[in-house]
Amino acid sequence: MSIPFAGVIRVPRTIMSAVSRNVKMLNLKPVNKITVQFDPFYENVVETRNLLHYLSGPRVAKTNLNCVLKANVVCDRSEPTITCDLENGNKVLFKCANLNALEILQLFNKHITVLAPPEPKPAPLRPIKLKKQRVKIRTSRHRR
């Protein structure tokens, strides 16, 4: 006799908060093209598909509007890979067979986001000095 399952299978909050923190740090400025290649029948492909979802989000896409994100679905039992073509002509290859989405995001931030040029800081604003206005004391005409 087996015990019926009464719980919920889900990802712990700590992992999801770490993933969201790393997604907020993503910067695609040094990247021209990202190719995500995976076999849907491979064992550990779910994490790569999740990463593809994170990379296609609007917040990440705003960092570089010229970056092309391509999903290449193959059926040759090959391991999932992510290839990043950089602006300087180099290529970065991530082999994602034994990695989860958090580890891939951390590696992406470590190797790709670091190459992004720093954002220029806006000039500090000077405080505006206001003229002091004299306070007029009004007396009632009836109290003279």
Beta strands, then each sheet from edge to edge (+ up, - down):
strand 1: 31-38
strand 2: 68-73
strand 3: 81-86
strand 4: 91-95
sheet 1: 2+ 1+ 3- 4+
end
